[in-house]
């Protein structure tokens, strides 16, 4: 038991989080604020009775995007097109919900599937650019995100715009075309769908041969190629799944309050980049990605409560996120340097 606790404290993630919290406390002291009161406000504002609903709603989007980006990242593939895939899934779900002739429950299911299909198809296009045109996935996914966001913005501002509204938004979904909510909160069934996706990712990663191929490719792409893993096919599969989950997040956003597509509402909170940060913090591990996503959702929601209670700007929580990532990168680099230095010392001694 003691060895497990000691190992957890020495882990890069734990070290990075603790270092971020400590430096954040120093920042608070420097501004004249009480760090204990500030952190207490973060916890009570995000996990208390008044804030837990907002935290779970935020977790739905952050965890969804974290999963979307962690799945290809597990194989060493970086998908930076999450915004485009999410927005395309959202606008596709909106169009499906507005024009579907099916009953409301079936329309909800169809809208979710349509959003996933749109996100998957667009992410696959980025994979095809790498496989057949030689454009690096990091570049192709990022650049393809801009036309998708612009297209959705055009549709929300012109063809699908709500008549008489001054806001760039589509008409509201018909009655009943919405995800069920838990009680009177804003938390919807979308959270369950995202958690199920996280469970499927964990099972695939830990219990299937395909998950082993993904991990092996991420650790050593050349070795996995020698072992028979076809890189192009793997890229297509992982990017399609990644895009499908991103599209699902967009569809959930449209089928939840305010039950319409609002231009900028999906991208403004920065779910894609927060999700990428969570995936990087957890090194794309399934359980770690869930925990990191919850951690960043608590910081995001709790930062608002901290600002109200202690008058400390909520931007401090963004500083904490940046510090955590910096320390994580440093922590992952130093051991390698130490081992390399130790090996060099051994070689020098043998040579002498």
LUMDREN-587841 format. One line per field, with one value per residue: residue number from 1; residue in three letters; z, x, y of N, C-alpha, C in turn. Coordinates in steps of 0.05 Angstrom, whole numbers. Example, Ala and Ser with C-alpha at 12.3 -4.5 7.8 and 13.67 -1.06 7.14 Angstrom:
2
gumar: (1:2) $
fiza: (ALA:SER) $
n_w: (156:142) $
n_u: (264:257) $
n_v: (-114:-45) $
ca_w: (156:143) $
ca_u: (246:273) $
ca_v: (-90:-21) $
c_w: (156:157) $
c_u: (264:258) $
c_v: (-66:1) $
// end
This chain:
352
gumar: (1:2:3:4:5:6:7:8:9:10:11:12:13:14:15:16:17:18:19:20:21:22:23:24:25:26:27:28:29:30:31:32:33:34:35:36:37:38:39:40:41:42:43:44:45:46:47:48:49:50:51:52:53:54:55:56:57:58:59:60:61:62:63:64:65:66:67:68:69:70:71:72:73:74:75:76:77:78:79:80:81:82:83:84:85:86:87:88:89:90:91:92:93:94:95:96:97:98:99:100:101:102:103:104:105:106:107:108:109:110:111:112:113:114:115:116:117:118:119:120:121:122:123:124:125:126:127:128:129:130:131:132:133:134:135:136:137:138:139:140:141:142:143:144:145:146:147:148:149:150:151:152:153:154:155:156:157:158:159:160:161:162:163:164:165:166:167:168:169:170:171:172:173:174:175:176:177:178:179:180:181:182:183:184:185:186:187:188:189:190:191:192:193:194:195:196:197:198:199:200:201:202:203:204:205:206:207:208:209:210:211:212:213:214:215:216:217:218:219:220:221:222:223:224:225:226:227:228:229:230:231:232:233:234:235:236:237:238:239:240:241:242:243:244:245:246:247:248:249:250:251:252:253:254:255:256:257:258:259:260:261:262:263:264:265:266:267:268:269:270:271:272:273:274:275:276:277:278:279:280:281:282:283:284:285:286:287:288:289:290:291:292:293:294:295:296:297:298:299:300:301:302:303:304:305:306:307:308:309:310:311:312:313:314:315:316:317:318:319:320:321:322:323:324:325:326:327:328:329:330:331:332:333:334:335:336:337:338:339:340:341:342:343:344:345:346:347:348:349:350:351:352) $
fiza: (UNK:UNK:UNK:UNK:UNK:UNK:UNK:UNK:UNK:UNK:UNK:UNK:UNK:UNK:UNK:UNK:UNK:UNK:UNK:UNK:UNK:UNK:UNK:UNK:UNK:UNK:UNK:UNK:UNK:UNK:UNK:UNK:UNK:UNK:UNK:UNK:UNK:UNK:UNK:UNK:UNK:UNK:UNK:UNK:UNK:UNK:UNK:UNK:UNK:UNK:UNK:UNK:UNK:UNK:UNK:UNK:UNK:UNK:UNK:UNK:UNK:UNK:UNK:UNK:UNK:UNK:UNK:UNK:UNK:UNK:UNK:UNK:UNK:UNK:UNK:UNK:UNK:UNK:UNK:UNK:UNK:UNK:UNK:UNK:UNK:UNK:UNK:UNK:UNK:UNK:UNK:UNK:UNK:UNK:UNK:UNK:UNK:UNK:UNK:UNK:UNK:UNK:UNK:UNK:UNK:UNK:UNK:UNK:UNK:UNK:UNK:UNK:UNK:UNK:UNK:UNK:UNK:UNK:UNK:UNK:UNK:UNK:UNK:UNK:UNK:UNK:UNK:UNK:UNK:UNK:UNK:UNK:UNK:UNK:UNK:UNK:UNK:UNK:UNK:UNK:UNK:UNK:UNK:UNK:UNK:UNK:UNK:UNK:UNK:UNK:UNK:UNK:UNK:UNK:UNK:UNK:UNK:UNK:UNK:UNK:UNK:UNK:UNK:UNK:UNK:UNK:UNK:UNK:UNK:UNK:UNK:UNK:UNK:UNK:UNK:UNK:UNK:UNK:UNK:UNK:UNK:UNK:UNK:UNK:UNK:UNK:UNK:UNK:UNK:UNK:UNK:UNK:UNK:UNK:UNK:UNK:UNK:UNK:UNK:UNK:UNK:UNK:UNK:UNK:UNK:UNK:UNK:UNK:UNK:UNK:UNK:UNK:UNK:UNK:UNK:UNK:UNK:UNK:UNK:UNK:UNK:UNK:UNK:UNK:UNK:UNK:UNK:UNK:UNK:UNK:UNK:UNK:UNK:UNK:UNK:UNK:UNK:UNK:UNK:UNK:UNK:UNK:UNK:UNK:UNK:UNK:UNK:UNK:UNK:UNK:UNK:UNK:UNK:UNK:UNK:UNK:UNK:UNK:UNK:UNK:UNK:UNK:UNK:UNK:UNK:UNK:UNK:UNK:UNK:UNK:UNK:UNK:UNK:UNK:UNK:UNK:UNK:UNK:UNK:UNK:UNK:UNK:UNK:UNK:UNK:UNK:UNK:UNK:UNK:UNK:UNK:UNK:UNK:UNK:UNK:UNK:UNK:UNK:UNK:UNK:UNK:UNK:UNK:UNK:UNK:UNK:UNK:UNK:UNK:UNK:UNK:UNK:UNK:UNK:UNK:UNK:UNK:UNK:UNK:UNK:UNK:UNK:UNK:UNK:UNK:UNK:UNK:UNK:UNK:UNK:UNK:UNK:UNK:UNK:UNK:UNK:UNK:UNK:UNK:UNK:UNK:UNK:UNK:UNK:UNK:UNK:UNK:UNK:UNK:UNK:UNK:UNK) $
n_w: (0:17:-21:-68:-57:-54:-106:-135:-118:-141:-194:-260:-272:-222:-196:-230:-224:-169:-167:-200:-168:-123:-144:-163:-115:-96:-133:-118:-66:-79:-102:-59:-42:-6:-10:8:17:-35:-64:-37:-53:-106:-104:-75:-108:-155:-142:-104:-83:-116:-159:-182:-223:-267:-272:-287:-335:-364:-362:-397:-449:-448:-434:-476:-521:-505:-506:-561:-582:-555:-572:-626:-611:-578:-612:-631:-666:-683:-678:-695:-712:-682:-670:-720:-734:-691:-695:-746:-737:-701:-732:-771:-740:-724:-772:-785:-741:-750:-799:-802:-816:-780:-717:-654:-615:-648:-683:-651:-642:-695:-707:-673:-695:-746:-735:-715:-760:-796:-770:-770:-825:-840:-810:-831:-882:-871:-856:-905:-934:-912:-922:-978:-1003:-977:-939:-874:-818:-774:-796:-839:-811:-778:-815:-845:-809:-808:-857:-844:-797:-816:-855:-823:-794:-835:-850:-803:-800:-845:-886:-847:-806:-750:-760:-749:-707:-676:-666:-688:-701:-708:-720:-665:-641:-658:-615:-565:-591:-564:-518:-462:-397:-332:-280:-257:-275:-319:-338:-385:-420:-453:-424:-406:-454:-469:-426:-436:-484:-464:-433:-474:-500:-461:-455:-507:-509:-468:-471:-522:-585:-624:-593:-571:-616:-627:-582:-588:-636:-622:-586:-616:-679:-723:-708:-701:-754:-776:-749:-775:-774:-809:-827:-855:-858:-804:-789:-817:-791:-737:-741:-762:-720:-681:-704:-704:-649:-636:-669:-644:-595:-613:-633:-585:-559:-589:-583:-531:-480:-510:-545:-601:-657:-643:-669:-656:-604:-592:-601:-573:-516:-516:-515:-546:-542:-487:-480:-509:-478:-431:-452:-465:-415:-390:-421:-460:-439:-422:-370:-344:-378:-368:-314:-317:-350:-317:-277:-303:-317:-267:-252:-291:-281:-226:-226:-239:-193:-156:-173:-162:-107:-82:-112:-143:-207:-256:-295:-271:-265:-317:-320:-283:-310:-353:-324:-303:-350:-368:-326:-330:-380:-368:-327:-354:-386:-356:-329:-374:-390:-345:-345:-393:-382:-340:-368:-402:-366:-348:-396:-402:-358:-370:-415:-395) $
n_u: (17:38:78:48:24:70:89:47:53:101:89:86:39:14:55:57:6:6:50:30:-13:14:47:7:-16:26:23:-27:-16:20:-13:-41:-83:-120:-97:-119:-173:-186:-179:-215:-262:-261:-270:-319:-352:-353:-364:-402:-472:-496:-463:-449:-481:-469:-415:-417:-444:-405:-364:-386:-377:-321:-297:-317:-291:-238:-234:-242:-195:-156:-159:-135:-86:-65:-41:0:-18:-38:-95:-118:-164:-211:-248:-273:-295:-330:-365:-386:-413:-451:-481:-501:-533:-570:-595:-617:-652:-688:-713:-728:-777:-792:-819:-809:-773:-746:-723:-687:-649:-634:-611:-567:-537:-529:-498:-452:-437:-424:-381:-345:-336:-312:-265:-242:-229:-185:-149:-144:-118:-68:-52:-54:-39:4:3:17:-19:-29:-27:-66:-114:-120:-124:-168:-207:-223:-255:-300:-320:-332:-371:-413:-423:-442:-490:-519:-526:-553:-586:-611:-625:-660:-721:-730:-695:-639:-593:-541:-566:-598:-666:-706:-706:-758:-815:-800:-756:-702:-649:-661:-664:-633:-674:-686:-641:-587:-560:-556:-576:-534:-486:-485:-478:-427:-397:-405:-378:-326:-320:-322:-275:-237:-244:-231:-178:-153:-169:-170:-142:-137:-132:-83:-50:-57:-32:20:35:36:79:122:126:153:168:117:100:135:115:69:26:-16:-5:-33:-86:-98:-95:-139:-181:-176:-181:-232:-263:-248:-268:-322:-336:-324:-363:-408:-406:-416:-469:-495:-490:-525:-574:-584:-598:-590:-624:-615:-574:-524:-483:-416:-422:-405:-350:-329:-322:-276:-271:-245:-189:-182:-197:-155:-112:-125:-121:-67:-44:-59:-31:-61:-84:-141:-170:-141:-151:-205:-204:-170:-201:-245:-219:-202:-252:-272:-237:-251:-306:-304:-270:-301:-333:-293:-276:-322:-325:-275:-254:-211:-184:-213:-180:-136:-143:-134:-80:-62:-73:-37:12:11:16:66:100:89:111:165:174:168:212:259:271:287:332:363:369:396:442:463:473:512:553:565:585:630:661:670:700:745) $
n_v: (-24:24:29:37:87:118:111:136:189:201:201:231:261:271:299:344:368:380:415:456:474:492:534:566:582:614:655:676:694:734:771:789:759:708:644:596:608:621:573:542:567:554:498:493:524:494:441:443:446:485:488:439:420:454:440:385:391:420:381:344:364:376:327:296:320:312:256:250:271:243:190:184:206:169:134:165:203:268:305:364:386:390:430:443:393:384:429:421:374:393:431:398:364:402:416:366:359:401:390:337:287:249:221:256:229:192:228:254:213:205:255:255:213:233:278:252:223:265:290:247:237:285:285:240:259:292:252:226:265:263:210:204:252:270:310:330:303:336:386:384:371:415:459:445:454:507:521:490:512:563:551:531:577:611:585:589:643:659:621:587:620:646:677:746:749:779:753:709:653:589:568:546:479:432:417:370:351:341:326:284:312:311:315:380:403:427:385:334:274:269:268:215:188:206:185:130:127:136:90:51:64:53:-3:-21:-4:-33:-87:-109:-133:-94:-47:-57:-54:0:25:4:27:80:80:61:72:52:0:-23:-22:-60:-103:-112:-76:-36:28:69:51:47:101:122:95:111:167:172:152:189:238:225:224:277:302:282:309:361:353:340:389:420:395:404:454:518:490:496:516:560:608:604:586:535:536:580:570:540:484:446:456:453:400:376:390:361:309:307:315:267:232:208:163:122:123:163:206:216:231:277:310:320:347:395:415:427:468:506:518:529:573:617:622:632:682:713:707:719:760:749:744:700:683:663:608:590:601:564:516:521:520:469:437:454:436:382:369:381:344:296:298:303:251:220:246:237:181:175:203:172:125:143:155:104:81:113:98:44:51:74) $
ca_w: (0:18:-47:-87:-51:-62:-135:-144:-113:-159:-222:-272:-270:-194:-192:-246:-212:-144:-173:-209:-146:-106:-157:-163:-88:-94:-148:-102:-44:-91:-107:-34:-37:11:-28:19:11:-64:-72:-26:-70:-131:-98:-68:-131:-176:-132:-86:-94:-136:-182:-193:-249:-287:-275:-303:-363:-376:-366:-420:-473:-445:-436:-504:-539:-496:-518:-590:-589:-542:-587:-645:-597:-567:-633:-640:-687:-671:-691:-686:-725:-666:-673:-745:-733:-672:-706:-769:-725:-690:-752:-784:-722:-725:-797:-782:-722:-760:-823:-802:-813:-760:-690:-639:-604:-670:-694:-633:-649:-722:-706:-661:-714:-768:-726:-714:-788:-808:-758:-778:-853:-843:-800:-851:-903:-862:-858:-933:-943:-904:-935:-1008:-1013:-962:-920:-846:-806:-756:-813:-853:-793:-769:-836:-853:-788:-814:-874:-831:-779:-833:-868:-803:-788:-857:-849:-779:-803:-869:-894:-825:-785:-739:-769:-729:-686:-681:-660:-709:-691:-723:-706:-643:-648:-653:-589:-560:-603:-544:-501:-436:-376:-305:-262:-266:-281:-347:-346:-402:-426:-467:-406:-406:-480:-468:-408:-450:-503:-449:-426:-498:-506:-441:-462:-531:-504:-449:-474:-550:-601:-637:-574:-568:-640:-624:-563:-599:-657:-608:-573:-636:-704:-742:-699:-707:-783:-780:-738:-793:-771:-833:-817:-869:-849:-776:-788:-825:-771:-713:-747:-765:-693:-668:-715:-696:-622:-637:-680:-623:-576:-626:-633:-558:-553:-603:-572:-503:-479:-516:-565:-628:-662:-641:-680:-636:-577:-588:-602:-555:-490:-518:-507:-561:-531:-460:-483:-518:-454:-414:-465:-462:-386:-384:-442:-476:-425:-419:-344:-338:-393:-354:-290:-325:-360:-294:-263:-317:-315:-240:-253:-307:-267:-201:-230:-238:-165:-143:-180:-148:-78:-73:-130:-158:-235:-263:-313:-256:-270:-342:-313:-270:-331:-367:-307:-301:-374:-368:-307:-340:-400:-355:-312:-373:-400:-338:-325:-397:-389:-323:-354:-414:-369:-326:-388:-412:-345:-349:-419:-397:-339:-384:-434:-378) $
ca_u: (0:57:92:29:21:95:90:28:64:123:79:88:14:10:75:50:-17:14:67:13:-28:33:55:-17:-18:45:11:-48:-3:32:-34:-53:-107:-116:-98:-137:-200:-190:-182:-240:-283:-261:-282:-348:-366:-355:-373:-424:-500:-503:-445:-444:-495:-452:-391:-424:-449:-379:-350:-396:-363:-292:-290:-322:-269:-214:-234:-239:-167:-139:-159:-113:-61:-54:-24:19:-31:-49:-118:-123:-188:-234:-269:-287:-311:-351:-384:-400:-432:-472:-499:-515:-554:-591:-611:-633:-674:-708:-727:-735:-806:-797:-827:-788:-752:-729:-709:-663:-629:-624:-594:-542:-523:-521:-475:-429:-428:-412:-355:-327:-329:-294:-239:-230:-218:-158:-132:-138:-98:-41:-46:-51:-27:29:-1:16:-45:-31:-33:-91:-137:-123:-132:-196:-226:-232:-278:-323:-332:-343:-396:-433:-430:-459:-516:-533:-532:-569:-608:-625:-627:-686:-733:-735:-675:-614:-571:-534:-574:-619:-692:-706:-714:-786:-822:-793:-730:-682:-640:-673:-648:-636:-688:-688:-614:-580:-545:-573:-568:-509:-465:-485:-467:-398:-385:-405:-355:-302:-319:-314:-247:-221:-246:-215:-150:-142:-178:-172:-117:-136:-122:-54:-38:-56:-11:46:41:44:105:143:111:169:166:90:99:149:98:46:5:-18:-7:-54:-112:-101:-100:-167:-199:-175:-191:-261:-275:-244:-287:-349:-340:-326:-389:-427:-405:-431:-497:-505:-493:-549:-598:-587:-605:-617:-639:-611:-546:-516:-457:-395:-428:-390:-321:-320:-312:-249:-272:-225:-163:-182:-196:-128:-96:-131:-110:-38:-38:-63:-17:-82:-94:-170:-178:-129:-165:-230:-197:-160:-223:-260:-202:-203:-279:-274:-222:-265:-330:-296:-257:-321:-340:-271:-276:-343:-322:-250:-245:-188:-193:-215:-158:-116:-146:-120:-51:-57:-72:-12:33:9:26:95:113:86:131:191:176:171:238:282:280:301:359:378:377:416:467:473:484:537:573:574:602:656:676:679:721:770) $
ca_v: (0:47:31:49:116:130:112:156:215:205:201:258:276:281:320:368:381:392:438:478:485:507:559:583:594:635:677:688:709:757:791:796:743:685:621:576:617:620:545:533:578:538:472:496:534:474:415:447:441:504:487:412:417:467:424:361:400:426:356:330:374:374:298:287:329:299:229:252:277:223:165:184:213:143:122:184:220:293:315:391:396:384:451:439:368:389:448:408:355:409:443:376:356:422:413:341:363:420:381:309:282:228:230:270:211:182:251:259:192:210:279:247:196:250:293:235:217:288:293:225:241:308:277:221:275:300:228:221:285:254:184:205:277:276:333:320:303:359:410:380:372:443:477:438:463:535:522:478:532:585:542:531:605:621:572:599:672:665:603:575:640:649:702:766:749:794:736:689:627:576:566:527:452:427:407:342:344:350:304:284:324:299:333:408:413:429:361:318:247:270:259:186:180:210:165:105:128:132:61:36:70:38:-32:-26:0:-52:-114:-118:-132:-68:-28:-62:-43:30:32:-3:47:105:77:58:68:35:-28:-32:-28:-86:-124:-116:-56:-19:55:85:41:54:130:126:85:127:193:170:150:215:257:217:233:306:308:275:331:383:346:342:417:431:382:413:483:529:474:507:521:588:612:610:576:511:541:601:561:528:456:430:459:442:371:369:393:338:285:309:311:239:217:194:139:125:132:188:227:222:246:303:326:329:367:420:425:439:493:524:527:540:598:638:625:644:710:726:706:730:781:740:739:672:676:648:580:584:600:538:496:524:511:439:426:459:418:355:366:380:319:274:300:300:224:210:258:224:155:178:212:149:106:155:151:76:77:126:81:20:58:79) $
c_w: (0:-8:-68:-82:-60:-92:-147:-140:-132:-189:-233:-269:-243:-188:-206:-233:-186:-148:-183:-187:-128:-118:-159:-136:-85:-110:-131:-79:-55:-97:-82:-27:-19:-6:-18:13:-19:-74:-61:-42:-96:-126:-92:-92:-153:-167:-112:-99:-116:-161:-195:-220:-272:-293:-292:-332:-377:-381:-391:-445:-471:-448:-464:-523:-530:-507:-548:-598:-577:-559:-609:-632:-585:-587:-644:-662:-673:-688:-680:-699:-709:-668:-698:-745:-714:-683:-729:-758:-714:-710:-767:-766:-722:-749:-796:-764:-733:-783:-823:-799:-792:-734:-674:-628:-625:-683:-677:-640:-676:-722:-693:-681:-737:-760:-724:-742:-801:-797:-767:-807:-856:-832:-818:-874:-896:-863:-887:-944:-935:-919:-964:-1019:-998:-944:-892:-833:-788:-772:-827:-835:-784:-791:-846:-833:-796:-834:-862:-813:-794:-846:-847:-795:-810:-855:-825:-783:-827:-874:-870:-802:-776:-747:-746:-707:-694:-677:-683:-699:-708:-708:-685:-653:-642:-625:-587:-573:-585:-528:-474:-415:-349:-286:-274:-274:-311:-356:-361:-405:-443:-450:-405:-432:-480:-449:-421:-471:-489:-441:-450:-505:-486:-448:-486:-526:-487:-456:-503:-564:-615:-619:-570:-593:-638:-605:-574:-620:-644:-595:-594:-663:-723:-734:-705:-737:-789:-770:-754:-790:-794:-824:-829:-859:-821:-773:-796:-804:-746:-718:-750:-738:-678:-677:-706:-667:-621:-648:-660:-602:-587:-626:-605:-550:-566:-591:-542:-504:-492:-539:-593:-632:-661:-650:-659:-609:-571:-587:-581:-528:-492:-510:-521:-548:-502:-461:-492:-494:-435:-426:-462:-433:-379:-403:-456:-463:-419:-392:-337:-353:-379:-329:-297:-335:-337:-279:-277:-317:-288:-240:-269:-293:-241:-203:-229:-209:-150:-149:-165:-118:-68:-90:-144:-187:-242:-282:-298:-261:-297:-338:-300:-291:-346:-351:-305:-326:-376:-350:-317:-362:-388:-340:-330:-387:-381:-334:-349:-397:-368:-332:-374:-402:-354:-345:-398:-391:-344:-372:-415:-378:-353:-403:-419:-368) $
c_u: (17:71:73:26:47:97:71:39:87:114:80:62:10:30:67:27:-9:32:50:-3:-10:40:31:-22:2:35:-10:-37:9:11:-49:-78:-100:-118:-117:-166:-206:-195:-208:-264:-285:-276:-312:-364:-370:-368:-396:-451:-507:-486:-441:-457:-479:-427:-396:-430:-424:-363:-360:-381:-333:-284:-295:-299:-242:-212:-229:-210:-148:-137:-137:-86:-49:-36:-4:8:-44:-71:-124:-149:-213:-256:-286:-305:-335:-373:-400:-420:-456:-491:-514:-538:-577:-608:-628:-657:-696:-725:-734:-765:-813:-807:-803:-766:-734:-713:-684:-641:-617:-605:-567:-525:-513:-497:-450:-418:-414:-384:-335:-318:-309:-266:-226:-217:-189:-139:-125:-117:-70:-33:-39:-39:-2:27:-1:-11:-49:-39:-60:-115:-142:-135:-161:-216:-238:-256:-303:-336:-345:-369:-418:-442:-448:-487:-533:-541:-550:-591:-624:-630:-656:-698:-737:-714:-651:-589:-566:-540:-596:-645:-690:-715:-744:-791:-814:-766:-708:-674:-653:-654:-653:-649:-691:-661:-610:-564:-564:-562:-542:-485:-463:-472:-436:-384:-384:-382:-329:-298:-311:-285:-229:-221:-229:-186:-138:-148:-179:-145:-114:-124:-92:-39:-36:-34:17:54:50:71:127:130:127:167:139:87:112:131:73:23:6:-24:-30:-82:-118:-108:-129:-186:-200:-186:-222:-275:-272:-264:-315:-355:-342:-353:-411:-429:-420:-461:-510:-509:-518:-575:-602:-593:-583:-632:-639:-581:-541:-488:-437:-399:-412:-360:-312:-310:-285:-249:-251:-198:-161:-182:-169:-109:-100:-119:-80:-30:-39:-47:-36:-91:-124:-178:-166:-142:-191:-224:-187:-182:-240:-245:-204:-231:-283:-260:-239:-290:-323:-282:-277:-330:-318:-270:-298:-337:-297:-240:-219:-197:-193:-194:-136:-118:-133:-90:-44:-55:-46:12:34:22:57:110:111:107:159:195:180:199:261:290:295:330:376:387:399:443:479:486:511:560:583:592:630:673:686:702:748:781) $
c_v: (25:51:44:79:130:133:133:184:222:206:229:274:288:303:346:383:394:416:462:491:502:534:578:596:617:660:692:705:735:779:800:780:719:660:599:583:615:592:533:543:562:511:474:506:514:448:418:443:460:502:460:408:429:451:400:368:406:400:342:338:370:345:288:295:317:271:230:256:256:197:164:190:188:129:142:203:244:304:343:403:391:405:447:415:371:407:436:388:370:420:421:366:376:420:388:346:381:408:352:305:261:238:240:251:200:204:257:239:198:234:272:231:213:267:277:229:241:293:272:229:264:301:257:236:284:276:222:240:276:229:187:231:285:300:322:323:328:384:407:383:401:461:470:447:490:535:510:498:555:576:541:559:617:610:584:629:678:644:593:595:643:676:721:767:765:777:717:661:616:577:544:500:448:416:377:335:356:325:306:296:309:319:361:420:415:404:343:290:246:262:229:176:184:191:137:104:124:103:44:40:54:8:-38:-24:-22:-81:-124:-117:-106:-47:-32:-51:-12:38:26:18:73:103:75:51:50:5:-39:-38:-54:-109:-128:-97:-37:10:70:76:48:84:135:118:103:155:193:168:177:236:251:227:263:315:303:298:355:378:349:372:430:420:387:443:499:515:486:510:551:591:620:597:550:515:561:591:547:499:439:432:450:412:361:370:369:312:284:303:281:220:198:168:143:136:159:211:235:239:275:321:337:351:394:432:439:466:514:536:541:567:621:643:639:675:725:728:722:753:774:733:709:663:661:618:572:584:574:516:497:514:481:427:430:440:389:350:364:353:295:275:294:271:213:221:244:197:156:185:188:129:117:151:123:70:89:109:56:27:63:53) $
// end
